[in-house]
Amino acid sequence: MEFFGYVASVFIGLVLGLLGGGGSILSIPILVYLFNVPPVQASAYSLFIVGITSLVGAIPKYREHLVNLRTGILFGIPSILTIFCTRKWLVPTIPEILFTVGDFVFTKRLLLLGLFAVLMVLAAIPMIRGKREVYSKNQRFRTFLVIVEGSLIGVLTGLVGAGGGFLIIPALVFLTGLPFKTAVGTSLFIISINSLIGFLGDFLNFSMDWPFLLLITGLAIAGILIGNQFSRKISTIRLRMAFGWLTLLMGCYILFREIW
């Protein structure tokens, strides 16, 4: 299973490079089910892996003028604050057993993985529909809504360890008027900052298996470098549809496995 985990780690970066998000959709199941990493630790590792990989992927996008730093910083500041607070103080205080109903035990593991699986299913629906790249006719920059959206995504990122790319990209398009490709590049920049700040909260609370973590991150970086090259040559519509079905199946599998 570990061999398949190492191979699958390349696809974490590949998806990030091609779609500008979705790395956590692969990284957390890979860590939990192929490497048997506990969910809380897996979410921490995912933040580091996706954060470093997204940062590497954002550099060539910036050189191509596809990263809007002003928007990324404005969106990222409230996300950074809520992510750090969530990882540092909220997640460690969640009890291992929240409640029981008869023989059913609602655990911290079920809460985190269940929430993550629900987000996977919700993210899969627009991808499966196969719509063309989103765009907005409204070019007005909605500062207040950008801050609110950044804060909400920060809480979700902090809880489940997901970068939130599929939430960030539509938010950037509709709330700031950015073109889709610029939103993808800016999303990678935001994901990298959010994820690494979120990881800092875990770094202060837990010990890390650095050789393992750096190995998986290195494989994901190789994937995003490949993905960046292919992103210039292929249409991402069918790719998003295929990845959407994979995301839906994985989300349903996680729910089924954790509940039953």
C-alpha positions in Angstrom: 0.0 0.0 0.0 2.9 2.4 0.7 4.2 1.9 -2.8 0.9 3.0 -4.2 0.9 5.9 -1.7 4.3 7.1 -3.1 3.0 6.9 -6.7 -0.2 8.6 -5.8 1.7 11.5 -4.1 2.9 12.6 -7.5 -0.8 13.1 -8.5 -1.2 15.6 -5.6 1.0 18.1 -7.4 -0.2 17.1 -10.8 -3.8 18.0 -9.9 -2.7 21.3 -8.3 -0.7 22.2 -11.4 -3.5 21.4 -13.8 -6.5 22.7 -11.9 -5.1 25.2 -9.4 -6.7 23.3 -6.5 -7.7 19.8 -5.4 -4.4 18.7 -3.9 -5.9 18.1 -0.5 -8.7 16.0 -2.0 -5.9 13.4 -2.8 -3.4 14.0 0.0 -5.6 13.4 3.0 -7.1 10.0 1.7 -3.6 9.0 0.6 -2.1 9.7 4.1 -5.0 8.2 6.0 -5.7 5.0 4.0 -2.4 4.2 2.3 0.1 5.3 5.0 -2.2 4.8 8.0 -1.5 8.3 9.3 -4.1 9.5 12.0 -6.6 12.0 10.6 -5.5 15.0 12.7 -1.8 14.4 11.8 -2.8 13.7 8.2 -4.5 17.1 8.0 -1.4 18.7 9.3 0.9 16.9 6.9 -1.5 17.8 4.1 -1.2 21.5 4.9 2.6 21.3 4.6 2.6 19.1 1.4 -0.1 21.2 -0.4 1.4 24.5 1.0 5.0 23.9 -0.3 3.8 22.3 -3.5 1.4 25.3 -4.3 4.2 27.7 -3.5 6.5 26.0 -6.1 3.6 26.0 -8.6 2.8 29.7 -8.0 6.3 30.8 -8.9 6.0 30.1 -12.7 2.4 31.5 -12.7 3.8 34.7 -11.1 6.4 35.0 -13.9 3.6 34.7 -16.4 1.8 37.5 -14.7 -1.0 35.2 -13.6 -0.8 36.0 -9.9 -2.6 39.1 -8.5 -0.6 39.7 -5.3 -3.0 42.5 -4.1 -6.0 40.2 -4.2 -4.1 37.3 -2.8 -2.9 39.3 0.2 -6.3 40.8 0.9 -8.0 37.4 0.6 -5.2 35.6 2.5 -4.9 37.8 5.6 -8.3 36.9 7.1 -7.7 33.3 6.0 -4.3 33.2 7.8 -5.7 34.5 11.0 -8.7 32.0 11.1 -6.6 29.0 10.0 -3.9 29.6 12.6 -6.4 30.0 15.4 -8.4 27.0 14.3 -5.3 24.7 14.1 -3.6 26.1 17.2 -6.6 26.3 19.6 -9.8 24.8 18.2 -8.8 21.4 16.7 -6.7 20.3 19.8 -9.7 21.0 22.1 -12.1 18.8 20.2 -12.7 15.6 22.4 -11.9 12.2 20.9 -15.6 11.1 21.5 -18.2 13.8 21.0 -21.3 11.8 21.7 -22.8 8.4 21.6 -26.3 7.2 20.4 -26.8 3.5 21.3 -24.0 1.6 19.7 -23.0 4.6 17.4 -20.0 6.6 18.6 -19.5 10.0 17.0 -15.7 10.5 17.2 -13.3 13.3 16.4 -12.0 11.2 13.5 -15.5 10.9 12.1 -16.1 14.6 12.5 -13.0 15.6 10.6 -13.1 13.0 7.9 -16.9 13.2 7.6 -16.7 17.0 7.1 -13.8 16.6 4.6 -15.9 13.9 2.7 -18.9 16.2 2.5 -16.7 19.0 1.1 -15.3 16.6 -1.5 -18.9 15.7 -2.6 -19.9 19.4 -2.9 -16.7 20.2 -4.8 -17.3 17.3 -7.2 -20.7 18.5 -8.4 -19.6 21.6 -10.4 -16.7 19.7 -11.8 -18.9 16.8 -13.0 -21.3 19.2 -14.7 -18.4 20.0 -17.0 -19.1 23.7 -17.3 -16.7 26.0 -19.1 -14.3 28.1 -17.2 -16.2 30.4 -14.8 -16.3 34.1 -15.5 -18.0 37.1 -14.1 -19.4 40.1 -15.9 -19.1 42.1 -12.7 -15.6 43.6 -12.5 -16.3 45.4 -9.2 -13.9 44.4 -6.4 -16.1 43.5 -3.4 -13.7 44.0 -0.5 -16.0 43.1 2.4 -17.2 39.9 0.8 -13.6 38.9 -0.1 -12.7 39.3 3.6 -15.7 37.3 4.8 -15.1 34.5 2.2 -11.4 34.4 3.2 -12.4 34.0 6.8 -14.9 31.2 6.2 -12.4 29.3 3.9 -9.8 29.7 6.6 -12.0 27.9 9.2 -12.7 25.0 6.8 -9.0 24.8 5.9 -8.1 24.7 9.5 -10.6 22.0 10.4 -10.0 19.5 7.6 -6.5 20.4 6.4 -7.7 21.3 2.8 -6.3 24.2 0.9 -9.8 25.1 -0.5 -8.8 25.8 -4.1 -12.2 24.9 -5.5 -13.8 27.3 -3.2 -11.2 30.0 -3.7 -11.2 30.1 -7.5 -14.9 30.9 -8.0 -14.7 33.4 -5.1 -11.9 35.3 -6.8 -13.7 35.3 -10.2 -17.1 36.5 -8.9 -15.9 38.8 -6.0 -12.9 40.4 -7.6 -13.5 40.1 -11.4 -10.2 38.2 -12.0 -9.9 36.2 -15.3 -10.1 32.5 -14.7 -6.4 31.8 -15.4 -5.3 34.6 -13.1 -7.7 33.3 -10.4 -6.0 29.8 -10.7 -2.5 31.3 -10.2 -3.7 33.6 -7.4 -5.4 30.6 -5.8 -2.1 28.7 -5.7 -0.5 31.7 -4.0 -3.3 31.9 -1.4 -3.3 28.1 -0.8 0.4 28.2 -0.2 0.2 30.9 2.4 -2.9 29.5 4.1 -1.6 26.0 4.3 1.8 26.8 5.6 0.4 29.2 8.3 -2.1 26.5 9.3 0.7 24.0 9.5 2.6 26.3 11.8 -0.2 25.9 14.4 0.3 22.1 14.2 4.1 22.4 14.3 3.8 24.1 17.6 1.6 21.4 19.0 2.9 18.1 17.5 6.1 16.3 16.5 6.5 15.7 12.8 8.0 12.8 10.8 10.2 15.0 8.7 11.9 12.4 6.4 8.5 11.0 5.5 6.9 14.4 5.1 9.7 15.8 2.9 9.7 12.7 0.7 5.9 13.0 0.0 6.3 16.8 -0.6 9.2 16.2 -3.0 7.0 13.7 -5.0 4.1 16.2 -5.1 6.5 19.0 -6.2 7.6 16.8 -9.2 3.9 16.4 -10.0 3.1 20.1 -10.0 6.1 20.9 -12.3 4.6 18.3 -14.7 1.1 19.7 -14.3 2.2 23.3 -15.0 3.7 22.2 -18.3 0.6 20.3 -19.4 -1.7 23.1 -18.2 -0.5 25.2 -21.2 -1.3 22.5 -23.7 -4.6 20.8 -22.8 -8.1 21.9 -22.1 -9.0 21.3 -18.4 -12.8 20.9 -18.9 -12.8 17.1 -19.4 -10.0 16.7 -16.9 -12.2 18.5 -14.3 -15.1 16.2 -15.1 -12.9 13.1 -14.7 -11.4 14.4 -11.5 -14.9 15.4 -10.3 -16.1 11.8 -10.6 -13.0 10.6 -8.7 -13.6 13.1 -6.0 -17.3 12.1 -5.7 -16.4 8.4 -5.4 -13.6 9.1 -2.9 -15.9 11.3 -0.8 -18.7 8.6 -0.7 -16.1 5.9 0.1 -14.8 7.9 3.1 -18.3 8.5 4.4 -19.2 4.8 4.0 -16.0 3.6 5.5 -16.0 5.9 8.5 -19.7 5.5 9.4 -20.1 1.8 8.7 
